[in-house]
């Protein structure tokens, strides 16, 4: 039994699609009806010949069942790219019409423990409790190589690597995840896929995150960024001032978002 754990927008859905396409394995959502207690508690029919794989974004100490009860596959992505993807995902799917910059600040600042505690906290806690770490950047550039790493520690069926989708496939074809539910029309499902699998690019942060917010990210998450092998830029002293300024702007944005919610 394994967690497929990750900070949001770090390749969890893509890996789960690979398990389904390459190995024919259903992976459990980990939320709603498919909570870990329901999955492991016998409320679903389980194929005992296949590994049980349950998705989670929660911090280890917040999982519904003790996190050590399952082994862990941990997916990691450069936190700056993950923050951009989270911001777009929120304003395109989770809360359509919400402000991108507000969502980006939320992901970077992680105020009051939001955004699953923030990127560095999530990575630090899960990485030290993981059986294997898969990097998003490696998974999209050479998925076969990363799957073979998993095959060494998990008893998986014979793979069919020819079924690995390209990024364009994910946007244009319907797979087990990413298209929304079957209540949506084919056109709506296509639009959802295009928003869900938005770009998959590496180092997008260099053009999509302003220099002040890059400084703030380094201030909050730079140490873990460096520990995990991602490039780190120098954090200037002005970052402390920028942090205070952007926290103030986040509070203003939060108030605006709440007012919009009341009106809608």
Secondary structure, DSSP 4 states (H G I P E B T S, - for coil): -EEEEESTTSSHHHHHHHHHHHH----B-SSGGG-HHHHHTTSS---TTS--EEEE-S-GGGSSS-GGGSEEEEEE--HHHHHHHHHHHIIIIITTT--HHHHHHHHHH-GGGTGGG-HHHHHHHHHTT-SEEEEHHHHHH-HHHHHHHHHHHS--PPP-GGGPPPHHHHHHS--SSSS--TTS-HHHHHHHHHHHT----SSTHHHHS-HHHHHHHHHHHHHHHHHTT-------THHHHHHHHHHHHHHHHHHHHHHHHHH-
